[in-house]
Amino acid sequence: MEFLNIFKEGKKYRDEFYQLYEEAFPKEEKKPADLMEQLTAQGKMEMLAIEEDGGFAGLAINMLGADAALLDYFAISPEKRSGGYGGKAVQRLQERFRGCPYIFEIEMQDENAPNAEDRKRRKKFYLRNGLKETGIFANVYHTDFELLTPDGQLTYDGYVELLREILGEDAMGMLDPRPLFPETP
């Protein structure tokens, strides 16, 4: 499995990458492509095609700080799902960022949400693949997230500072990050 930058060695997957991005995420959670491309040009984001067996298997978009990273978007192509690609990719991503904080945002569990079963399944997937709960929940982009990391270590302030470092102060007003529950020690 390889992670290929869609502006360099993964250029051949660029159309599939953007098509999957459009299909896999709700409109209200998606960043504009031009913003992501600008962040990539600034070295604050990487847009990666996941290649396996010589073909496009999915996408991973990481926001990059000086000392930490955040998996902003992750999706496996529909025809590759349930084939072990997702678990392998998540484990390889954790290896890629070993030695620095790596944050995963997942939709908060909500039994009343229309996609409650999908949320449960996704959380089990991430926990099964080595991530740990941090006890931190935040509303960002008008979406309620639970934050996971490979070691379960994170502070809410550290999370917000990473967002601020990457996106800048102006974007913080639009993101309007807010903690949902007090952190547990």
Buried (B, 14 or more C-beta within 10 A) or exposed (E): EEBBEBEEEBEEBBEBBBEBBEEBBEEEBBBEEEEBBEBBEEEBBBBBBBBBEEEBBBBBBBBBBEEBBBBBBBBBBEEBEEBEBBBBBBBBBBEBBEEEBBBBBBBBBEEEBEEEEEBBEBBEBBEEBBBBBBBBBBBBBEEBBBBBBBEEEBEBEBBBEBBBBBBEEEBBEEBEBEBEEEEEE
